Amino acid sequence: MAEFMGSLEGQGWPQLLALAVALVLCSLIGLERELRQKTAGLRTHTLVGVGAALFMVVSKYGFSDVLGDEVTLDPSRVAGQIASGIGFIGAGVIFVRQDIVRGLTTAATIWVSAAVGTAAGGGLWLVATAVTAAHFLVAVGYPPLLRLITRARPATAPVRVSYLDGMGALRAILAEITGRGFDVRSVATERAEGVHARGAVIHLIVQVRGSGKVERLAEALPEIEGVLSVRTGEPGDEE
């Protein structure tokens, strides 16, 4: 009986509470990502946070039976390994297509979830809660604040257009953009896979800058002969 009770040392309410704190906080972070329909959502962020918390709990309490005068452990090494190891998951949600990078914010949020779980597992519950609140401040509060700050100056936005090759659409598209007072900052094209019923399709990404309404531009471009579709969006919307 004594041997069995000894095997339960380091397994109790403090450890379960640490995991529960990580579960709740990282679930909140994951729920925000899930509601925004990002690549990694509720389950990913929750599992990352709880897993990081468990690593810390094991590091702090899991080796009490082998500690002695000749055996010492450094629990802080586990935190460093979590920070480096979580990069593999973060890298998996980042996609690069030409000059457009997607998933950076989601990858950073996974990294934050791991940090929150590590703090919770280490017993720093107040710090973990503060960082969770900071995440919501950045993810929810910063976008409208940024739009408010940049409203007075011209903004750069991507315009994605799919058009039929060989119909002079590209020249007409660029003329329409400049005619509406926008500057063309960069242009990138890519031939689509497969063939449209009316010919080859080209995907065009134009970075435009100007004080006009990009939405109005997007409404005018489909009127050009050969244009199949038009999409616009801020860089943050692609993450």
C-alpha positions as CSV (number, residue, x, y, z in Angstrom):
1,M,0.0,0.0,0.0
2,A,2.8,2.4,0.9
3,E,4.5,1.6,-2.4
4,F,1.3,2.4,-4.3
5,M,0.8,5.7,-2.5
6,G,4.4,6.5,-3.2
7,S,3.8,6.0,-6.9
8,L,1.0,8.7,-6.7
9,E,3.4,11.3,-5.5
10,G,3.2,14.4,-7.7
11,Q,-0.2,13.3,-9.0
12,G,-3.0,15.3,-7.4
13,W,-5.2,18.4,-7.5
14,P,-2.4,20.8,-8.1
15,Q,-1.3,19.0,-11.3
16,L,-4.9,18.5,-12.5
17,L,-5.6,22.1,-11.8
18,A,-2.6,23.2,-13.9
19,L,-3.9,21.1,-16.8
20,A,-7.4,22.4,-16.4
21,V,-6.1,26.0,-16.5
22,A,-4.2,25.3,-19.7
23,L,-7.3,23.6,-21.1
24,V,-9.6,26.6,-20.5
25,L,-7.2,29.3,-21.6
26,C,-6.0,27.6,-24.7
27,S,-9.6,26.6,-25.6
28,L,-10.5,30.3,-25.5
29,I,-7.6,31.1,-27.9
30,G,-8.6,28.2,-30.2
31,L,-12.2,29.3,-30.2
32,E,-11.3,32.7,-31.5
33,R,-9.3,31.1,-34.3
34,E,-12.2,28.7,-35.0
35,L,-14.8,31.4,-35.3
36,R,-12.5,33.2,-37.8
37,Q,-12.3,29.9,-39.8
38,K,-8.5,29.8,-39.7
39,T,-6.3,26.8,-40.6
40,A,-5.7,25.7,-37.0
41,G,-8.8,26.1,-34.7
42,L,-10.2,25.0,-31.4
43,R,-8.8,21.5,-31.3
44,T,-5.3,22.3,-32.4
45,H,-4.8,25.2,-30.0
46,T,-6.3,23.3,-27.1
47,L,-4.2,20.2,-27.6
48,V,-1.0,22.2,-28.1
49,G,-1.6,24.1,-24.9
50,V,-2.6,21.1,-22.8
51,G,0.3,19.1,-24.2
52,A,2.8,21.8,-23.3
53,A,1.3,22.0,-19.8
54,L,1.6,18.2,-19.4
55,F,5.3,18.4,-20.4
56,M,5.9,21.0,-17.7
57,V,4.0,19.0,-15.1
58,V,5.9,15.8,-15.9
59,S,9.2,17.8,-15.8
60,K,8.4,19.2,-12.4
61,Y,6.8,16.2,-10.7
62,G,7.5,13.1,-12.8
63,F,11.0,12.2,-11.6
64,S,10.7,12.6,-7.8
65,D,11.4,8.8,-7.4
66,V,14.8,9.1,-9.0
67,L,16.1,12.3,-7.5
68,G,18.8,12.1,-4.9
69,D,22.2,13.4,-4.0
70,E,23.7,12.0,-7.2
71,V,20.7,12.8,-9.5
72,T,19.5,16.3,-10.2
73,L,17.1,17.6,-12.9
74,D,16.6,21.0,-14.6
75,P,12.9,21.4,-15.3
76,S,13.6,24.6,-17.2
77,R,15.1,22.6,-20.1
78,V,11.7,21.3,-21.0
79,A,10.4,24.8,-21.6
80,G,13.2,25.4,-24.0
81,Q,12.4,22.2,-25.9
82,I,8.7,23.1,-26.1
83,A,9.5,26.5,-27.6
84,S,11.7,24.9,-30.3
85,G,9.5,21.9,-31.0
86,I,6.3,23.8,-31.5
87,G,7.9,25.4,-34.5
88,F,7.2,22.3,-36.5
89,I,3.5,22.6,-36.0
90,G,3.6,26.3,-36.7
91,A,5.5,25.8,-40.0
92,G,2.8,23.4,-41.1
93,V,0.1,26.1,-41.3
94,I,2.2,28.7,-43.3
95,F,1.7,28.7,-47.0
96,V,3.6,30.8,-49.5
97,R,2.2,31.4,-53.0
98,Q,4.2,33.8,-55.1
99,D,4.4,37.0,-53.0
100,I,1.5,36.1,-50.7
101,V,2.2,34.5,-47.3
102,R,-0.7,32.9,-45.5
103,G,-0.9,31.5,-42.0
104,L,1.6,33.7,-40.1
105,T,-0.9,34.9,-37.5
106,T,-2.2,31.4,-37.0
107,A,1.3,30.0,-36.6
108,A,2.1,32.8,-34.1
109,T,-1.1,32.0,-32.2
110,I,-0.1,28.3,-31.9
111,W,3.2,29.4,-30.5
112,V,1.4,31.6,-27.9
113,S,-0.9,28.7,-27.0
114,A,2.1,26.6,-26.3
115,A,3.6,29.4,-24.1
116,V,0.3,29.7,-22.2
117,G,0.2,26.0,-21.6
118,T,3.8,26.0,-20.5
119,A,3.1,28.8,-18.0
120,A,0.0,27.0,-16.7
121,G,1.9,23.8,-16.3
122,G,4.6,25.6,-14.5
123,G,2.1,27.1,-12.0
124,L,2.2,30.7,-13.4
125,W,-1.6,30.8,-13.8
126,L,-1.8,34.6,-13.5
127,V,0.8,35.1,-16.2
128,A,-0.9,32.6,-18.5
129,T,-4.3,34.4,-18.0
130,A,-2.7,37.7,-18.7
131,V,-1.1,36.4,-22.0
132,T,-4.5,34.9,-23.0
133,A,-6.1,38.4,-22.5
134,A,-3.3,39.9,-24.5
135,H,-4.0,37.6,-27.4
136,F,-7.6,38.8,-27.6
137,L,-6.4,42.4,-27.4
138,V,-4.1,41.8,-30.4
139,A,-6.4,39.5,-32.4
140,V,-9.7,41.4,-31.9
141,G,-8.7,44.9,-30.8
142,Y,-5.8,45.7,-33.1
143,P,-7.4,45.3,-36.6
144,P,-10.0,48.1,-36.1
145,L,-7.4,50.3,-34.4
146,L,-5.1,49.8,-37.3
147,R,-7.8,50.7,-39.8
148,L,-8.5,53.8,-37.8
149,I,-4.9,54.9,-37.8
150,T,-4.3,54.2,-41.5
151,R,-7.7,55.6,-42.7
152,A,-6.2,59.0,-43.4
153,R,-3.4,57.7,-45.6
154,P,-3.5,55.6,-48.8
155,A,-3.5,51.9,-48.1
156,T,-2.0,49.0,-50.2
157,A,-4.3,46.1,-50.9
158,P,-4.1,43.0,-53.1
159,V,-6.5,42.6,-56.0
160,R,-6.7,39.1,-57.5
161,V,-8.2,38.7,-60.9
162,S,-8.7,35.6,-63.1
163,Y,-9.0,36.4,-66.8
164,L,-8.8,34.7,-70.2
165,D,-5.5,34.9,-72.0
166,G,-5.3,36.4,-75.4
167,M,-8.1,38.8,-75.2
168,G,-6.2,41.9,-74.1
169,A,-7.7,41.8,-70.6
170,L,-4.5,42.5,-68.8
171,R,-4.0,45.9,-70.5
172,A,-7.6,46.8,-69.8
173,I,-7.3,45.8,-66.2
174,L,-4.2,47.9,-65.5
175,A,-5.8,50.8,-67.4
176,E,-8.9,50.6,-65.2
177,I,-6.8,50.5,-62.0
178,T,-4.8,53.5,-62.9
179,G,-7.8,55.3,-64.3
180,R,-9.4,55.2,-60.9
181,G,-6.5,56.8,-59.2
182,F,-4.6,53.8,-57.9
183,D,-0.9,53.2,-58.2
184,V,0.2,49.7,-59.2
185,R,2.9,48.6,-56.7
186,S,3.5,45.1,-58.0
187,V,2.1,42.7,-60.6
188,A,2.4,38.9,-60.5
189,T,0.8,36.4,-62.9
190,E,0.4,32.6,-63.0
191,R,-1.2,30.4,-65.6
192,A,-4.0,28.3,-64.1
193,E,-3.9,24.5,-64.4
194,G,-6.3,23.1,-66.9
195,V,-8.0,24.9,-69.7
196,H,-11.2,27.0,-69.5
197,A,-13.9,26.3,-72.1
198,R,-13.0,29.6,-73.7
199,G,-9.2,29.3,-73.5
200,A,-6.3,29.5,-71.0
201,V,-6.9,31.2,-67.7
202,I,-4.4,33.6,-66.0
203,H,-4.4,34.4,-62.3
204,L,-3.3,38.0,-61.7
205,I,-2.3,39.5,-58.3
206,V,-1.9,43.3,-58.3
207,Q,-0.9,45.3,-55.2
208,V,-2.6,48.6,-55.6
209,R,-2.2,51.7,-53.5
210,G,-4.6,54.7,-53.4
211,S,-7.2,56.6,-51.4
212,G,-10.1,55.3,-53.5
213,K,-12.4,52.4,-52.6
214,V,-11.0,49.1,-53.6
215,E,-14.5,47.7,-53.4
216,R,-15.6,50.0,-56.2
217,L,-12.6,48.9,-58.3
218,A,-13.6,45.3,-57.7
219,E,-17.1,46.0,-58.9
220,A,-15.8,47.6,-62.1
221,L,-13.2,45.0,-63.2
222,P,-15.7,42.2,-64.0
223,E,-17.1,44.4,-66.7
224,I,-13.9,44.1,-68.7
225,E,-14.2,41.5,-71.5
226,G,-12.3,38.3,-70.5
227,V,-12.4,38.8,-66.8
228,L,-13.8,35.8,-65.0
229,S,-13.5,36.7,-61.3
230,V,-12.2,39.4,-58.9
231,R,-11.3,39.1,-55.3
232,T,-9.9,41.7,-52.8
233,G,-8.6,41.5,-49.3
234,E,-6.3,42.9,-46.7
235,P,-3.0,40.9,-46.0
236,G,-4.3,40.1,-42.5
237,D,-7.4,38.3,-44.0
238,E,-5.1,35.7,-45.6
239,E,-3.6,34.5,-42.3
